Amino acid sequence: MYLMESADETRRLLAQQRANDSRQVMMLTGVKPGDRALDAGCGPGLLTETLTHLVGPSGHVTGFDLSPERLAVARARCAHFPNLRFLQANISDTGLPEGSFDYTWSQFVFQYLGDRKSALEELVRVTRPGGKVVVSEIDGLGLQNWPFSDALHEGTLRIANALATQGFDLYVGRKMHREFIEAGLLEVRVHLLPFYVSAGEADTRLVRDWETRFAALESVAAPAFGGKEAYQSHCQEYMRMLADPMGLKYAILLVTEGTKP
Ligand SMILES: C[S@@+](CC[C@H](N)C(=O)[O-])C[C@H]1O[C@@H](n2cnc3c(N)ncnc32)[C@H](O)[C@@H]1O
């Protein structure tokens, strides 16, 4: 199950993808003109499009996702690229040929996977020897705020624990380094990058991002608060914290790269 599924998820992902400098991250981790690149769990395809610009006309890009709705948006947005295709596939069993990519990218998917090992093995399998595997992930999203009351901190951890029972890992970013080494990848490096920083009142994009997240997670998280009312009251308090003109809110990305032997 994809925990963030909601009617508004495609819009949230497009807004979020626009806000981050993924182009720089992809270049930093070695994507090159002419590469055959893969975007695993591509969502509505904005970063798949970025990859297509980076590999240029001599390269080729494949994006896959589980969600037919997001794939339809991705295909409609990117129909003008002759060297880009979208497929419906599961990250643990893509059906793609072995060794067929020079650069394999996945962002914000591993946090949802109960079985990260088989997903990473699959990404390594489809990458050619000498090719790159790159996973960009959150680490402690939602916890780095000041002022941040004990009640809000405790409520945020309560949500994280409820999601953990469904396979979600709030601290996945820090774990990928070890898991890359265990998967046999070489020259494993980790880059720490900003996800967002809001000094003062959060902007509309960040506010909507958290509203969508809280709404999508209600059915899983509310029981941990004893019901919807208490959960919604926590969410409202969190939104007030985001609106604080004196408050600082930030989140990081940990981007892990490794080379297939
Ligand atoms: C938070 S979105 C990230 C989308 C995009 N990578 C980005 O950076 O914005 C997570 C995506 O992973 C997809 N997903 C979740 N589990 C998956 C799986 N097992 N195989 C393939 N895609 C999956 C979801 O459908 C969703 O579109």
The ligand as an ORCA input file, in Angstrom:
! r2SCAN-3c Opt
* xyz 0 1
  C       6.415     10.377     -2.836
  S       6.180      9.764     -4.456
  C       7.717     10.199     -5.218
  C       7.595     10.476     -6.693
  C       8.886     10.998     -7.339
  N       9.953     10.025     -7.283
  C       9.342     12.274     -6.664
  O      10.502     12.382     -6.290
  O       8.537     13.180     -6.540
  C       6.313      8.038     -4.291
  C       5.927      7.297     -5.551
  O       6.346      5.946     -5.416
  C       5.354      5.130     -5.991
  N       5.514      3.794     -5.395
  C       5.254      3.422     -4.110
  N       5.554      2.115     -3.955
  C       6.032      1.667     -5.153
  C       6.502      0.405     -5.626
  N       6.526     -0.652     -4.829
  N       6.913      0.304     -6.909
  C       6.865      1.393     -7.741
  N       6.428      2.606     -7.351
  C       6.009      2.745     -6.078
  C       4.049      5.812     -5.644
  O       3.005      5.410     -6.514
  C       4.422      7.277     -5.799
  O       4.135      7.778     -7.084
*
